[in-house]
Amino acid sequence: MGDVRGGGVAVALAAAAMLVLGGCGDGEETPAARESEPSIEELQDDVLNPGDDSLVEEEDSLIREEEVYEEPATSGPEGEINAKADAEGWVYDSLYGSAAEYVQDMCDSLPDQAEDWSPAQWLAEGGYMTDDGEAILKFGVPKLCPEWSKTVKAAASGNYERWISGGEYEVKANPAPFDPESESDVQEIGPGTYRAKGEFSDCYWERTSQSGDIIANQFVTQARTLTVTLQAGELFKNDCGTFKPVG
């Protein structure tokens, strides 16, 4: 294969030389014609190095398309948050370009997290208060979305309204704060009356004693409102949407 390729190049070079030396027949070439003809060196370069121009154009295109890096804000509330984060050495998710971007995303997301858990519960049990997240949000939220400051404080304290979504729960008078590192699938919840609203079909919930005796249960074929009253010491299993505290 190497001999064939080498032979092809040799033929191409020979043809290029003939074009240059052969001119335009037996007649004498004009100066303009000689100037317009490519030199042997130029023809050799085209044969031996095809595509160089396309590589340069592709490289230039990549440079033009490269995203321009935006420096983190240094003024205003955002600048204060970034300066504080740098001074304290706070670490945030690498998806964000700055601590202020992280805080702003939390501000934008909080209003939309009211389906399966309360806002403070979403922050605490979603893992956003772990590591330096708590310090960043405590400092940044009052500056970018102060209406959520109390929510952040509640999430940090562990004393917040907890909604019951699907899963298994143990009812305790003083439930332990949510532990994201716990290996147990059973969460603790406080006693009280809880209500779920929505369109429910083909779901099931039950209250049982510690020994497994069923206290109350319901196979739901169709419903719009479900209400349960939980007592300390009971176990609760829910497969019917999200129950919120009543009152």
SULJO-V137855 format. One record per run of one state. SS is the DSSP state (@ for helix, = for strand, . for the rest). FROM is the first residue (numbers start at 1). TO is the last residue. Records with the same first field share a line. If there is no record, write none. Layout:
# SULJO-V137855
SS = FROM-TO ; FROM-TO
This chain:
# SULJO-V137855
. = 1-1 ; 23-30 ; 37-39 ; 49-51 ; 66-75 ; 89-98 ; 111-118 ; 126-132 ; 145-145 ; 158-163 ; 165-166 ; 172-185 ; 190-191 ; 201-202 ; 209-213 ; 221-222 ; 231-234 ; 239-242 ; 246-247
@ = 2-22 ; 31-36 ; 40-48 ; 52-65 ; 76-88 ; 99-110 ; 119-125 ; 133-144 ; 146-157
= = 164-164 ; 167-171 ; 186-189 ; 192-200 ; 203-208 ; 214-220 ; 223-230 ; 235-238 ; 243-245
